[in-house]
Amino acid sequence: MDDTTLWWILTGSAVAAELVSGTFFLLMLAVGFAAGAVAAHTGLDLTWQLVAAAAVGGGAVVIWQRWRKRYRSAPRAHENRDVNLDIGELVQVTHWAADGTARVRYRGADWSVVLQEPLIAPAAGSYRIVSVQGNRLIVRPA
């Protein structure tokens, strides 16, 4: 079997593994394997094929990781105002239970309320919704 065939099989295997696992980093490694295949097509020695694959694949992983750190993704759905319009709304808590929860009437239904930072002493008053987890509102003082 030719070197180029092996590189393309590795590329296809990495892409297939990425589709199964959903790990974008495997796609970056597949780009590196494709660079190894291109190096093999140009007639370079196996050492230079490996160097090309490692440099391109490793470089792509490093670039992707730095890009992810610089441009953080949007907040998760239960904390994202664009997905859940309850985020940022105010609720009135009249009484806190001993376990640190409360019940409030919000949008015509009863909701369970928990403080985002449990170290804060709960007191009656206005609270802002910061997250919705099931039928539980996570709040912080307004």
N, C-alpha and C positions, 0 to 999 in steps of 0.2 A: 504494500500500500504506500502511496506517495505521501510525502510530508504535508502537502497542501490538503489532501483528503483528511488526514488526521486533524489538522487545524480546523477545517470546516465542520467536522464531526464534533469536536470540542465546542465550537461556536454554537452549533445547533443544540447540543446538550445543555449548555449554559442558558440559552434562551428558553428551552423547554422547562428547565428547573426553575427559572424565574417566573414563568407563567404559572407553575404549580404553587410555588411558595409566595409569590408576590414581593420578593425581595429585589428592589431596584439595583442593588449592588451587584447581583449576578449578571444583570444586563451590562453593567460597566465592564465586568470581567469578560463577557462575550465580545465586547468591542476590542478588548486586548487580544483575545484569541483570533479575531478577524484580522488584527494587525499582524499577528504571527503568520496567518495564512497569506496575507499580501506579501510579507517578507519572503515566504517560501516561493510564491509565484515569481518574485523577482530574481530568484536563484541564490539568495543569501544562505550562508551556512546555518546549521541548526543552532549554534550559539547565538547568532544575530537574530534568528527567529524568536528565540526565547527572550532575548533582550528587548526586542520590539514588543512582544506580547506583554512582558512585565512592565515596561515603561508606559505603554499606552493604557493597559488595564489598570495598573496601579495608579497612574496619573489621573485616570478618569474617576476612580474611587475617591482619591484625595480631593479632587476638584468638586465632586458631587457632595462630599461630606462638608467641605467649607461652605459651599453654596447653601446647603440646608441649614447650617448654623447661622449664616448671615441673614437669610430670608426665612424666618420662622413661619411655619404654616399657620393658617387661621386656627383659632381656638376650636376645641372639640365641639361637636354639635350641642351638647348639653350646657355649654358655656358661651355659645356664639349667638349674639343678638340677631344676626342675619338669618339664622335657622330657627331660633326660638324667641319669639317676641316678648316673652315674659321676662327675659333677662333685662335688668335695669329698672323694672317696675317696683313700686313701693307696696308694702303690706303693713298692716297695723297689727302688732302683737299685743294682746291685752294681758296675757298670763303665760308664764313659762312653767313647765312641769319640773319636778325635781331631777329628772333624767336629762335635762337640757333640751327638751323638745317642746314645741307648742303647736296648737291647732289654730288655724286662721281660716277665715272665709275669704276666698279669692276667686274671682270670675264665676261666682255662683256655686262654688263647691268648697268642701272642707279639704284643706291641705295640711300635711305635716310640715313643720318648719324646724330646721336645725341651723345653728350658727356655723358660719364658715370657719371661724377661729374659736374653738371651744374654750380658749383661755379667757375670753372676754366674759365678764359676768352678765348674764342675760337680765334685761330690764324691759319693762313694758315700753312700747313706743314704735316709731317707724323704722322699718328695715328694708334694705334694697336687695332684690333677688339677684344673686350672682351665678346660680346654676340651678338646673332642674334635673333631678335624678328620679325617674319614675313619678310617683305622686308626692315626692318630697322636695320642698323648696330649700335651697341652701342660701342663707341670707347673711348680710353684714349690716351693722348699724348705718342708718342713712345719714 
